[in-house]
Amino acid sequence: MNRRDLHPPGSEGQETHKRGCLRSTKMARLGGPLIWLLVAGPFTRADPLVMEAKPTLAQNSPAEPAQKKTSESPAVTTAADPPATPPPPPNNGGIVLTPDQKRAREAFQAGKWEEALQILEAAAKTTPNNPMPPKVLLARWCAESGQLAQARSWLEQAARDDPKHPEVFLTNGHFAFLEGRITDTILNCQAALDVLDTPRWEAAYKQQVRLQARLGLAAAYEARQDYLNAYTQLREILQADPRNARLRQRLARLLFLLHRTEEALQQWQQAQRDDPTLEPAELQLAQLYTVRHEFDQAEAWFQKAVASHGQDVRVRRLFAVFLLEQGRIKEARSHLEAVQRLEPDSRDTRALTGYFARQERDYSTAIKIFEDLVRDYPSFPFALVNLALLLAENGDGRGKERAIALAENYVRQQPMHADARAVLAYTLLQAGREAEAERVARSALGLTLLSPDGAYFLAKVLQARGASDEARTLVQAALNNKAPMFYRQEAEELARKLVPDPASPKKNAPPSSSDSKNKKQP
């Protein structure tokens, strides 16, 4: 599936809803539901240079067994605007870590930052034009571990030491994108291209920087919904690397967003010929029509995908999720059974089975499945979020505290994602720790990647703390989004509670004219 975070059903007390999920899309505006975690799709990280905006089931932590890859308050993003792919992630300038860099990373992970810096600086002296400045590398490692303030500090020091180094601009652009500063991303990526016009850098390194910068520009333009400029950037990359099937996938997606569907289909088919392991073209179209809320078209393409690729587990998994989002559990079950036949023991199959159990309110089975998944895959976001919500809504005191710990783990993985903090705030609220919940909720406002369900979580916390106006704004934004929403029933109930009472006088309201007339004059 290409879904982002399956958030199983559950509500306060004993009541839970029949359907719903969270798909965390890009959100300087509100995204769709958080179910995008369950599948690797066209936006999945393809190589060290292409990082996608949303985690998927295909992403494993280094310690986990590899699986088959099958502002201000946020506003609402329509599902017709799929999430943009972020610019290139920190990847050491596209080169493998040297032995010295590996030693430095071990020191960094042990908390010995000064030792790590000394190792990197000593190694840099032997290569004056080192494509990866030591402090840039430390900034990236800090960001990866969620230490954002320290990451920014290291990067500023690197900029002071070597203000025209391409890696400074690329890293600054990447940080800017994660913080929703799209213009800054574009300026930094363009600056990285501009500073290459010097004999200081070898040709191979220049080519690497151009690739990363153009990927960053493409992601930034896509985030602006400037799909034509994004397409132009990717087309230039493909001209130099025409057999790069995964980049061709992204190009096809942009053509779809430009409403050039026939051309998009041709590009997807070419990508699949170049790399038969990629998702079928029919499946990719089905997913994009789903994101655009053209559900009839989406279902038609899902049916075509099943007809042509019925033994592809990704097709069955995604179609099952699509049907779940439509509330068609019985129809979805046949595809779940197909998935269980095709990959009975895979992580993704277990996750989907657990989600079905939660949909059907079989909480004990769902908890057991997700407990096992968290044990086997401690950094698996899908399992962390599902289990956190299950325990927060159905657990005893110890279970609620464990839910908080799981949500904190998720936040460490996704420190710049509003949805991660929204889940943590909600688990704190369920445990009765309202003041902490509000602090976390407010830290989420203005970040990217907030789904409608995440907005509901934040609204719930703010309402409990008396911030009714802010809660009302958030819950209405969530309900106005057309994406499938896991907690829609709860959000509707909360919205009704938050409707202002017309009989109640407004604070600081001026007296009415009739009041003035009736007032006795002294």
N, C-alpha and C positions, 0 to 999 in steps of 0.2 A: 504494500500500500504506500501511497505517497503521503499519508496523513501524518500530522505533526505530533500531536500529543493526544492519545485517547484518554479522555477524562470520563470515566465511567459514571453511571447515574448515581445519584445519591442526593439526599437533601437533609435538612435538619430533622432531628428526631427520628421517627420511624419511617417517614414518607420519602419516597424517591420517585423520580420520573421514569417514564417508559423509555425515553430515547434522548439522544443528544450527545454532543461531544464538543471538544474545543479544538479548533484548528487555528494554530497561532500563525497568522500571516504578518507581513511587515506592517508595522503600525506606528507611524507618526500619526497614523489613523488606525481605526480599529480593524482588526483582521477577522478572519473566519474562525471556525472552530478548531480546537486543538487536537484533531484526530490525525493530523498530518505526520505524526510520529511513526505510524505503523508501516510505512512502505518506502522503499527507495524508488524515486521516480525521476522525471526529467530534470529536476533541479538538484539532485543529489551531488555531493562533492565528487567530481570525476577524477581529479588528480591533485597533486599538491598545490596547484595554482587556482583551482576553482572551488570556492567554499560556498555552500548554500546557506540561505538565511534560516532554514529551519532544520532541526535535528530530525533524522529519520531512523527507522529501525536498522538501517544498514550501517549506522555509525557505531563503532565499538570503541570502548576505552582501550588503551594499550594493554591493560591487564586482562581484558576479556577475550574469550575465544572468538575468532573471526567467524562471521556467518556469511552465508551466500548472499551476495548483493542482489538480490532479486530487484519646552516647551511648556509646557503647559499641559493641561488636561488633554488626554488623547481624544481624537475625533475618529469618525468611522471610516474605514476603508471598505469599499465594496468588493465583493468577491470577483467582480469583473476585472479587478486589477490585481493579478496574482503577485505574490511577494517577489521582490527583486533579489537577485543573487548578489551577496555582498562581494566587495572587491577581494583581491587575493589575500588569503590569510597569511599571518606570519609564517614564513617557510624558509628562513635563513638564506634569503636571496636566491632560492631555487636550487641550492646545492646541499649535498649531504653534510651532516655535522662532521667536522674533523675530530680526531681524537682529543685535541685540546678543548674543543667546544663541548664534547661529551663530558669531559672531566669537569668543566665549568658548570654544566647543567646539573651534574650530580651534586656539586657544592651548593648551587643555588637551591636545589630541592631540599638540601639539608639545612637551609636557612643561613648559609655562609655566603652572603652576597659579596662582601669585600673580597673574599678568596676567589669567588667566581670571576669578579672583575679583574683581579690581578692575573689570573690564568689567561683570560681573553686578551688583556692588554699586552702581556708578554708575547703571546702568539701573534698579535697584530704587528709587533715591531719587525717581525721577519717578513711581513707582506704589507708594505706601506699602503698599497692600494687595495687593501682587503675589502671585498664587496660587502662585508657585514660588519659594521662598526660594533665594538663590544657593548656600548651602552644601548644601542638599538636592540641588540639581541636580548639584553636584560629587560628592556622595556617590553618586548614581546612575551618573554617568559612570565613577567609580572602580570601582564594582561591575561594570558592564558590561565593563570592561577587566581584570577579575580581581584588582584591587587592593583586597582585601576589608578589610584592616586600616585602610587610609586611608579607605575608604568609611565604615567605622564611626566613625572620628575626625571626619570632616566632619559626619556625621549628629548626633553628640553635641553638636558645636558649634552646629549649627542648633537643636537642642532647647534648649540653654542660651539662645540668642538669642530664640527665640520658641516657648516650650514648648507653646503651645496651637494651633499651626498644624496644620491637617489633613494637610498633605503630610508633616510629620514622622511622624505616626502611620501614614499609608499606607505610607511608605517603610520604616519600622521593621517594620511588619507583613509587608511583602514580603520583607525580609531574613530575618525570623524564619521564614517559611515555607520559604525555601530552605535554612535550617539545620535544618529539622525541628522547630522549636519551635511547635507548632500552637496551644497555649493562648495564647502570646504574640501569635500572628497574630490570633486572635479578639479579644483584649483591645485590641490596637492598632486594628483595624478598627472596633470598637465605639466606641473613644475618638474616632476621626475623625468618626463620626456625632454624638457627643455635643457636640463643640466647634463644631458648625455653628449652634447656637442663639444667634446673635449678629448684629446688623445689619452687622458688619464685612464680610461676604461677600455678593456679588451672588447673585441667585437662580440664574442659569445655572451659576455655580461650585458652589453647594451641590448642585445636581442632579448635577453631574459627580462630586463627592466621594461622594455617596450611591451612585451607580452603582458606583464603584470599590470602596468599602467593602463593599457587598453581594456583589460578585463575590469579594472576598477572603474574606468570611465563608462563602460557598458553597464555595469551594475548601478552606477549613480544615475545615469540617464534613465534607466529603466525604473528606478525608484521615483523619479520625477514624472513618470509616465510619458517620457519623451522617447517613445519606442523607435522612432526613425533614427535618431542619433545613436541609440544603443545598438541598433541593427548595423549601422555604418561601422561602428568600432569592431564588432564581431566579424563582419565581412572582411575587414582588413586583416584580421588575425588569420582567418581561414584561407585567404589568398596565399599566405606564406606557409600554411600547414593544411592543405586541402583534405587530408585523410584523418583529421582530428574529428572523430565521429561525435564525441561528447560536446564539443563546441558547436558542431553542426546542429545538434539537438537544441542548443540554446538559440541558435539562429532561427530554427524552425519555430520555436516558441514565440520569438519576437514577431515573426511573420504572421503568426496566428493573432497576436495582439494588434497587429496592423490590419487585421481583417483580410489578409491575403491567404485564405485557408488552403487553397489548392497548392500554392507554392510551398506552404508550410508542410503539407502532407508529402510533397515530393522530397523536401529536404529531410524529413524524418525517415522516409523510405531509403534515401541514399545513406543516411547515417547508419541505418540498420544493416544495409549491405556491407558497409565498411566495418561494422562491429556487430555481429549477430547476437551478442550478449545483451545489447540494449533493449529497453522495453519496446514492444511493438508500437508502430505508429498509431494504430487504432486506439491503443490504451492511452497514449499521451493526449490524443485529441479528446478522449472521454474525460480525462482529468481536467483539462483546461475548460471544457464546456461546463463541468461541474463547478469549477471556481467562478465561472462567469454566471452561474445560476441558470443556465439554459439546460434544465434537467432532462427535458425530452431528447434533446440532441445528445446529451451525455449518455443517456441510457442506450440510445441507438448505437453509439460508438462502442459502448461496453459490450453490447450484444454482438457486434461485428468482431470485437476482440476475442470474445469467447468462441465464436464460430470458427475463427481462423487460428486461434492460439489457446484452445481450451485446456491444454496440458501445461501451460505456463502458469506457475503458481502465483506470479505477480498479478496476472489478469484476474484470477479468481479472488485473490485477497482484496484487491481494490474494488472489485464489483461488490463483494460482501460488505465492505465499509460504505460504499455508496448507498446500498439498499438499507443498511442500518440507519444512515442519516435521513432516509426517507421514511423511517418508521416501519419498514417492511421486513420484520425480523424473520418471518417464516421463509420468505424468498431468499433472504440472506443466508439462512442456515444451509441450503443446498450447496452454496459456494464455500461455506466454512467446511462442510464435509469433504468437498473436493480438495481443499487446501490440506486438510488432515490426512487425506490419502496420499497427496503428492509430497508433502514434507511433514510427516507425523511428529517429528521430534525437534523441529527447528524452533528457535527463539520466537520468531514472528508468529508461527502457528500457535504456540503456547500463549502469546500475548493476545492474539485475536480470540482464542478460546476463553481466556479470562475476561475479556471485554464482553463477550456474549453472555457469560455467567452474570456479569454485573448488570447488563441490560435486562436480564430476566430476574433480577433481584435475588439471585442465588449468591448471597454475600459470602457465605462460608467457603464456597468453592472458589469464588473470585479472589478472596483473600489468600487462600492457599496457593493458587496459581501465581499470584503476584509476589507472595513471600518467596516462593521457589525461584522466580525470575530475579528478584533482587539479590538473593543469595548467590545465584549463578552469574549474574551480570550486575555487579554493584553500582555501575555508573550508567545503567540503561534508563534514560529519562522516562520512557513510556511506562515502565514498571514502577519507577519511583513516584511519579505523579499519581498513577492509579492507586497504588497502595496507600500513599499519603492521604488521598481523599477518602478512600474506604475506611481507614482507621480513624480519620478525623470525624467522620459522620456516623460511624457505627461502633467505634472502639470504646473501651473503658478508659480510665484515667491514664494508665500506662500506654494504652494504644494511642491516645491523643498526643501524648508526649513523643511517642515514636513517629507519629505523623509529622510532627514539627521537625524532627531530626531528618527525616526523608526529604521534606521540602527544603530544608537548609542545604542538603546535598545538591538538590536540583539548582538552587540559586548559585552555589559555587560553580556549577557547570555553565550556567547561563547568567552571569552577573549583570549583563546589560539588557536582559529581556524582562519586560514588565510582567509578562505572564508568570514567570518563575517567582517573582516577588509577590504577585497576587495570590498564587497558591500558598506561599508561606504565610501571608497575612491571614488568609482564610483558615489555615490550620491553627494559627495562634488564636483567632477568634473562637473557633470551636472548642479550644482548650480553656477559654475564659480569660486569656491574657490580652485584654482589649487594648490597653495602652501600647503594648509592643506591636500589636496588630496594626494599629493606626500608624505608628512610626514606619513600619515596613510598607504599608499601603501608600503612604505619601511619597516614599522614596521611589515607588513605581511610576508615579505620575510623570509624564514627560519622556519616559523611556520608550523605545520601540518594542514591537512584538507583543502587543496586547490583543487578545481575542475578545469576542463578546462575553464569553464566560469569565474571562479574567476581569473584565470590567464589572461584571456582576459581583465577583468576589470583593473587589475594591469598594463597590457601592455598599455591599452588606456591612463591611467593616466601618465605613464612614457613617452609615446610618446608625450603627450601634454607638458611635461616639458623638452623635448629635449633629453631625455635619450634613443635614438633610438636603440642602441645596446642591452640594457637590455630589452627594449620592444620587439625587434625582437626575442630574446631568449625565452621569455615567451610565445609569441603568437605562435611560432613554436612548442613549447612543447605542447601547448593546441591542436593545429591542428594535431599533430602526434598521439595524443591519439585517440583510436578508439571508445571511449564511445560516446553516443549521446550527442550532445552539443547544448545548446539553442542558443548561439550567434555565431554559426559556420560561417554563412554568413558574419557577421560583422567582425569576426576574420580573415576570408580569405581576405576581403577587406583591413583590417589593415595590414596584412602581405604583400600584394602587395605594399602598400604605403611605407613599411619599407624596401623593397628590395634596397640594395645599388646601386647607379648609377655607372656603370663601368667606365663612362667617367669622373666621379669626382675623382680628385686626393685624395689619402688617406692621412690622417693627419700623419705627421712625416714619410712619406714614403721616402726611400732613392732614389736619382736620378737614372734613368735608365742608362744602359751602353751607349745607343745611345746619351743620354743627355751629358754624360761625354765626349764622343768622339767629340761632336760638340762644346764643351766648348772651347773658345779661351784660349790658354795658355798665361800667362803674358809675 
